[in-house]
């Protein structure tokens, strides 16, 4: 089992920016192959935001391309999401995701609210 811990959510005004962080803090962290971010807005299904792939590529949802940037620090077993030019449509609980060869892991989620 691997524990993922997110931080960095909060309330931001439209057009603003924030950075989400996620770290694998316990368990067999060396088993994690890649990490990414998903989000779930109220009443909607969870959706991919951005993720690294097992081949080292990056995938972004079309809705966040050119606004969000995913990065990682392998030495810290961490992944980050820099979000800019936020809109109310970005309001959601953001979940960190980690994948090993056999298992998927999820963080507890961090709320991002974009509102004036």
Wavefront OBJ file of the C-alpha trace (Angstrom):
o trace
v 0.000 0.000 0.000
v 1.159 3.511 -0.826
v -0.169 6.679 0.778
v -0.466 9.768 -1.404
v -0.891 13.170 0.225
v -2.018 16.254 -1.690
v -1.722 19.894 -0.726
v -2.192 23.307 -2.250
v -5.902 23.569 -2.899
v -8.059 26.488 -1.865
v -10.093 29.416 -3.064
v -8.780 31.394 -6.010
v -10.288 34.142 -8.123
v -11.011 33.631 -11.825
v -7.841 34.194 -13.795
v -5.720 33.270 -10.822
v -3.149 30.545 -10.337
v -2.227 27.889 -7.848
v 0.078 24.931 -7.426
v -0.988 21.507 -6.234
v 1.538 19.117 -4.775
v 1.373 15.410 -4.126
v 3.865 13.144 -2.453
v 4.006 9.408 -1.919
v 4.835 9.415 1.769
v 4.585 5.859 3.002
v 4.424 2.276 1.882
v 6.237 0.802 -1.068
v 6.858 4.136 -2.774
v 9.537 2.608 -4.999
v 6.799 0.609 -6.717
v 5.203 3.736 -8.209
v 5.764 3.861 -11.968
v 3.978 7.107 -12.771
v 1.714 9.681 -11.169
v -0.891 12.137 -12.312
v -3.887 14.272 -11.451
v -7.616 13.747 -11.803
v -10.505 15.932 -10.700
v -14.144 15.537 -9.862
v -16.618 18.371 -9.941
v -19.863 18.176 -7.998
v -22.328 15.901 -9.764
v -19.825 14.839 -12.408
v -17.599 11.858 -13.032
v -13.925 11.900 -12.130
v -11.844 12.981 -15.109
v -8.214 13.038 -16.097
v -6.485 16.404 -15.768
v -2.862 15.562 -16.506
v -0.647 12.556 -16.080
v 2.714 11.117 -16.837
v 2.620 7.774 -18.589
v 4.674 4.651 -18.115
v 6.613 5.644 -21.229
v 7.486 9.028 -19.783
v 5.051 11.005 -21.892
v 2.537 13.550 -20.592
v -1.166 13.607 -21.332
v -3.404 16.608 -20.679
v -7.147 16.980 -20.847
v -8.089 19.268 -23.709
v -9.794 21.615 -21.261
v -6.531 22.373 -19.437
v -3.954 22.301 -22.222
v -1.898 25.504 -22.347
v -3.116 26.444 -18.854
v -1.941 23.604 -16.602
v 1.529 22.098 -16.322
v 2.394 18.819 -14.637
v 5.874 18.188 -13.306
v 7.568 15.731 -11.016
v 10.492 15.190 -8.702
v 11.316 11.506 -8.783
v 13.767 11.813 -5.901
v 10.927 13.076 -3.713
v 8.291 10.711 -5.134
v 6.282 13.826 -5.881
v 4.158 15.267 -8.642
v 2.972 18.847 -9.074
v 0.268 20.636 -10.990
v 0.695 24.306 -11.850
v -2.663 25.723 -12.838
v -3.065 29.224 -14.266
v -5.820 31.287 -15.829
v -8.308 29.368 -13.709
v -12.018 29.541 -14.460
v -15.063 28.545 -12.398
v -15.232 25.403 -14.549
v -11.993 24.265 -12.919
v -13.723 24.061 -9.542
v -13.442 20.477 -8.331
v -11.786 18.130 -5.895
v -8.379 17.331 -7.347
v -6.999 13.853 -6.729
v -3.451 12.656 -7.009
v -3.061 9.269 -8.670
v -0.212 6.813 -8.559
v 0.211 3.605 -10.488
v 2.444 0.657 -9.738
v 2.690 -2.464 -11.869
v -0.225 -4.058 -10.076
v -2.101 -1.360 -8.189
v -3.587 2.102 -8.422
v -3.444 4.525 -5.545
v -5.414 7.691 -4.840
v -4.892 10.598 -2.524
v -7.638 11.969 -0.332
v -8.282 14.895 -2.635
v -7.880 18.639 -2.287
v -10.628 21.136 -3.035
v -10.029 23.855 -5.597
v -12.699 26.535 -5.805
v -12.530 29.247 -8.435
v -14.857 32.060 -7.553
v -14.945 35.818 -7.188
l 1 2 3 4 5 6 7 8 9 10 11 12 13 14 15 16 17 18 19 20 21 22 23 24 25 26 27 28 29 30 31 32 33 34 35 36 37 38 39 40 41 42 43 44 45 46 47 48 49 50 51 52 53 54 55 56 57 58 59 60 61 62 63 64 65 66 67 68 69 70 71 72 73 74 75 76 77 78 79 80 81 82 83 84 85 86 87 88 89 90 91 92 93 94 95 96 97 98 99 100 101 102 103 104 105 106 107 108 109 110 111 112 113 114 115 116
